Amino acid sequence: MTSLKKLAYRGAFWTIAGYGMSQVVRFGGNLILTRLLVPEFFGLMAVVNTLRLGIELFSDIGISQSIVNSKRGEEPAFLNTAWTLQIIRGWVIWLLCLILTFPVASFYEESRLLWLIPIVGASSVLDGFSSTSILTLMRRIDVRRSTLFDLSVQVFTLFSLVAWASFNPSIWALAFGVVLGAVYKMFGSHFLIPEYRNRFTWDKEAVKEILSFGKWMFMSSALMFASEQSDRLILGKLLSFQMLGIYTIAYTLANLPRQVIKQLSYKVIFPTISNQTELPRKTLRAKIIKQRKFLLMGCAVGLAALVTVGDLVIGTLYDDRYAQATWMMPLLCAGIWFSLLFYTISPALMAIGKPLYLAQSNLARFVMIGLGLPLAYYRFGLIGAILAIAFGDLPLYFVNLYGLWREKLSCVMQDIQATIFYVAVLSLFLYIRYSLGFGIPIQSFLNY
């Protein structure tokens, strides 16, 4: 148990440090690209990437979760079978991209999508050939090696993308950048664990186990896409691609805390709890609550700080074309708190073999976004749409609470205490900002 705790702490450190370095690289590249390319290109790519991600999640059969959670997760036959299924899935994803290309291009009335979707979709085929070593490192909570690998792929991809955009500042730089990233990942992954190589294998028992677990992951992942990505698809129809590009900039910065916790949830919390599921439920809950307390306190301070200064960051880093992102960002960021509460405890339900609750939670958020976003936009305009997205995590959180209560892992009192702490810290930071003469984070909206 002591060894597992050390692995978890080390994994948490490398996850946070790695994500921080990744965002430095990402934003550095983003600043360069926003000066080389027009906002419209980022809006177009937001639609294309969201569509591809949606198809990937709608075809998720739980391969990665099965390798992490299964008792056979280290066996070559199991891993090779998972790799074979992964390749088949990659080709299916690309085929679905090709099928949907014309209907999507017609829906958005944009001919460039006829080429963008097939090109970007081809990266899923390349991803399918990536080694399962990436997932083995996750199972072993070897976050250091996987983090350094991800950073290397990101840096190589960014250099290639910036070089392309410098010589040819068109939408194709962004499209082929995605494909090049998949190429780097595919080749590099096969050198992560030198003594192991994937081979085509079909172990019927392994297939049965993966698909049995995956049927629930399919539902959960499909609904996760619908809940987390549908905003861009809906806004792509309601707004111009230029305004969608501006929203994407604001959302990307506001979404940083959620992405950090999702990385911790996926790479550290889930495998750590998976190694302790044989403990009595009361003991398991006590261990989760104890470690989660400190994590939530850190989240509260970090999120409050980002809400307080996020608009200033955007105003400093981006030119006047992205001015409206300054008021969108703090509103989007403020509502992420409930998502942080969700991701710091939801891996427990998946680790004990109850992914159905995750599917129900994501369904609740999808209903909120799918119905609430268009209604809010037509009633209150862009500000209504932003608020609907900002508070879209509330249904996700409440449904998850029900699942935790059913499985005797409830943490309601801890959540109440953490929320009070978050509100207090945010109020203090906003008071300090206002006292220093910087106004409030949505000052630019009030000035319009």
N, C-alpha and C positions, 0 to 999 in steps of 0.2 A: 504493500500500500504506500509505503514511504517512497519507493522507487517510482510508482505511478504518479504520486503527487509532484515529485521533482520533474518528471516528464511533462506534466500538465503546466507547471509554472514556466518551465523552459519553453514549452510550446506557445504559451500565452505571450511571453516576451518576444519571441521571434515573429509571432503573428502580428502583434501591434507594431513592432519595429519594421517588419517587412512591409506592412501595409502603409506605414508612414513614408518609407522610402519609395514605395510604388507610387504614392500620390504625388510626391515631389517630382518624380520623373513624368508622371501623367500630366500634371498641371504645367510643368515646364514645357512639355511638348504641345500642350493645348494652347498655351500663350503664343507659341511660335506659329501654330497652325491657324489660329484665329486671325493672325496678321497676314498670312499667306492666302487664306481661303475666305470666302464670303459666308455669312451665317446660314444662307439657304442650303449649303452643302451639308452642314451639320444637322439641319432639320430632315433632309432626305435620308441621311445615314441613320438617324434616330428611328425612322420608320423601318428601314431595311434590317437593322440590327435587332429591333424589337420583334419583327416578324420571324427572323431566324431563331432567335432565342425562344420565341413561343413554340415553334415547331420542335425544337430540341426538348423543351420541357414537356410538351404534349406527347413526346415519344420516350420519355424517361421510364426505364424499366428497373431502376434502382441498382444499377451495376456497381457504382461507387459505394453506396451504402451497404450493399451485400458483402463486398470485400472487407469493409471495415468491421461489420457486425457479425459475420459468419465465423463459426469455429473452423471452417475449412479455408479461411481467408489467406492462408500462407501456402496452401497446396498448389503445386504447378498445374495440375489438371483443372482445378477450379479457376485459377487465374487465367489460364489460356482459353478456357471456355468463355470466361467473361470478356476477354479480349476479342474473341471471334464474334460474340454478340455485339460488342461495341462497334466493330467494323460494319456489320450488317446494318446496324442502326444509323451509322454515318451516311451510308448510301441511301437509306430510306428518307433521311432528313433532306438530302439534296434533291431527291425525286419529288418530294412534297413541295420544296421551294420552286421547282420548275413548274409543277402543276398550278401553284398559286400565283405565279408571276403575272400572267395576263389579267386575272380578276383583280389583283391588288393595284396594278398599274391603271386599270380602267376606273377603279373606285376613287383613286386619288387624282385621276386625270393627269398623269405624269409619265411620259414616254421613257424617260431615263431609267425608270424602275424595271423596264423590260430587260435591261442588261445588268443593272446593279444587283438585283435579287439572285440571279443564277451565279454571278461571280462570287458574291459574298457567301452564298449557300455552299459553294464548293469547299469552303474551309471546314465544313462539318465532316466531309469525307476524309480530309487529312487528319482531323482530330480523332477520328475513329481508329486510325493506325497508330496513335500515340501509345506508348508502353503503359502497362498496368503498374509499373514501378511507381508512378505518381501516386496511385492509390495505396500501394503497399507502404510508402513513406507515411501517408496519412494514418494508416492502421497502426503503425508503430509510433505515432506522434513524433515523428522525426521532422518537425516543422522547419528546422534550420535549413536542411538540405533542399526541401521543396520550395521554401521561400527564396533562397538564392537562385534556384533554377527559374522560378517565375520572374524574378527581377531581371535575370539575364535575357530571357525571351522578350520581356517588355522593352528593354534598352535597345536590343538589336532591331526590334520591330519599329520603335520610334525613330531611330536613325534612318532606317530605310524609308519610312513614311515622309519624314521631313525632307530628305534628299529628293524624293520623287516630287513632292509639292513645290520645292524650290525651282526645279527645272520645268515642271508642268503643273501649275496651280489649278487643277481641275478636280472634279468629284472622284475621278478614277484613282487619285492618290489615296484617298480614304478607303475606297473599295479594295484595291489591291494590297493595301496595308494590312487588312484583316487576313487575307490569304497568306501573305508572307509570315505573319505571326503564327499561323497554324503550321506552316512549313517548319519554322524554327522549333516550335514546340514538339512536333512529331519526331524530328531527327534527334533533338537533344534528349528527349525522354528515355530513349533506348540506351543511354549511357549513365543513367542515374544510379542503377544497381548493376555494376559491371558483370557480376557472375550470373545474371539472369537474362534470358531472352524469351520473348513471347513466340508461340507457335500456334498454328491453327489446330484447335482441339474441340471435340464435341462430347462432353461428359453429360449424359442424360440426367444424372442426379443433380449435377451442378446447375444445369439449365432449369430443372424443376425448382430448385431452391431459390435461384435468382428471380425467376418469374413469379414465384409464389410471394416473395417479399415485394417484388416490383409492382404487383398489381395495385397495391396501396400507394406506393411511391408515384406511380403514373398519375393517379388521381390527385395526390397532393401537389406534385410538380406542375401539372396542368393548371390547377386552380391557383398555384402560386404565381404562375405567369399571368393568368387572367387578373389577379389582384394587384400585382406589382408593375406590370408593363402596359396594361390596357390604357392607362392615362395618355401615353404618347400616341397610341393608335387613334384614340378618340380625339385628342387635341389636333392630330395631324389632319383631321377632317374639319374641325371647327375653326382652326386658326390657319394663317399662312405658314409656309415652311420657314420663313424668316423668323416669325414669332415663336414657332416651335423650337427653332435653334436657340433662341434666347432663353426659352423655358428650360431647355436641356442643360444649358450652362448653369442656371440657378439650381436646378434639381441635382445636378452632379455634385455641387459643393454642399448643398443641404443634406445630401444622402450619405456623406462621409461617415458619420457616426453609425448609421445602420449597417453600412458595409463592413466597418471594423468589427462590429458585434457578430455579423453573419459569418465573417471569417473565423472568429473565435468559436462560434457555435459549431461550425462545420469541421474545423481542423482540430479543435482542442476539447470543447465541452462534450460533443457527441461521442468521440472515441473514449474519453475518460469515463463517462457514465456507462458506456457499453461494457467496460471492464469491471463494473461494480454492480451489475443488475442482479446478481445472486444474493446480494445483501437484503435483509428484511426491509420492507418498504419504509418503515419509520426511520431506520438508520440511514437509508439512502437519502431520504428527504432532509434529514438533519445535516448531512454532509453537503448537499446541494445548497441549502439555505445559508450555511456558514460561509461558503466560498462566494456565493452570489452577492452577499451583502457588500463586500468591498468592491466588487465589480460594478454594482449599481451606483455606488458613491462616486466612483471615477467617471462613470457615464454621465451622471448628473452635472458634474462640474464641467466636463468637456462639452456637453451639448449646450449648456447655458452660455458658455464662452463663445461658441460658434454662432448662436442666435444673436448674441450681443454685437459681434464685430463682423459677421459674415458679409453684410452689405458694404462695409468699408473695404473689405478685401476685394470684392468684385469691382467696386468703383475704382480701386487702385490698379488692379491687374488688367482690366478690360477697357476698351475704348467706348466712346459714346453710343455706338451701335447696340451695346448690351446694357444700356442704362436701366431698362425696365427689370432686368434680373436682380437689381439691388433691393427692390422691395419684395420680389417673389421669394428670394432665398430665405429670409428670416421666418416668414410664415410657413414655408414648407418644412423648415428645420424644427420649429417649435413642436409640431405634432408628432415628430419621430419618437418622442419619449415612450409612447405606448408600444412602438415597435421594438425598442430596446428592452422593455420589460418582457416582451414576447420571446425574443431570440435568446435571452439569457436563461430561459427555463424550458422552452419547447423541445430542445434536444432530448430531454428526459423522457418524453412521451415516445419519441422515435426509438430511443435506446431500449425501452421495455417492450418494444414491438407493437406500439399503438399509433402508427402514422395516420390513421383515419381521422384523429382529432386535428391534425395539421391540415388535412384536406378540408375539414369543416370550417376551420379558422380562415383559410384562404378564400373559401366560398363566400363567407360573410363579408370579407373585405371587397371581393369582386362585385358583389351586389351593391355595396356602398358606392364604389367608383363607377360601375357600369350604369347605375341609375342616377346617383347623386350628382356626378360630374356634368352630364348634359343638362340636367334640370337646373343646377346652380348656374351654369354658364348662360342659359337662355333667360334666367330670372335676374341675375346680378352681374352678368358679364364676366370678364376675365378674373376679377377679384373673387367672384363666387366660385369659379372653377378651381382656383388655387387653394381656397379654404376647404373645398370638398376633398381635394387630394391630401391636404395637410392633416385632416382629421380622419382620413380613411382607415387608419390603423386601429381605431377604437373597436370596431366589430371584431377584428382579428384577435385583439387582446382578450375581449370578454368571452368569446367562444373557447379560447384556449384555457381560460380560468375554469370553465366547466369541466374540461377534460382532466385538468390537474386535480380538481376536487374529486372526480370519480375514481381516479387512480391513487388517491391518498397522497398526493404530492402538492397540495395547496400551499400557496405563498401569498395570500391576499394581504395579510397584515404587513408583511415585509414590503409589498408593493405600495401600500398606503404610506408607510413611513418614508420610503424612497421618493415617492411623488411629492410629499410635503417638503422634503429636503431639496429636491430639484426646483420647485417653485420658489423656495426661499433664496436659493443661490441665484436663480435667474433674476429675481426682483432686485437683489443686491447689485448684480452686475449692471442691470439697466439703470438703476439709480446712480451708480458711479459714472456711467457713460453720459447720462443726462446732465449730471453735475459738472462734467468736464466740457460741456457745451457742444456735444455731438448729436444732440437730439435723440430721437428714437429710431430703431432699425427700419421702420417703414416710412420714414420722413419723406423720402422721394415720392412715394405714392400720394401722400397727403398734399404735396406741393403741386401735383398735376392739376 
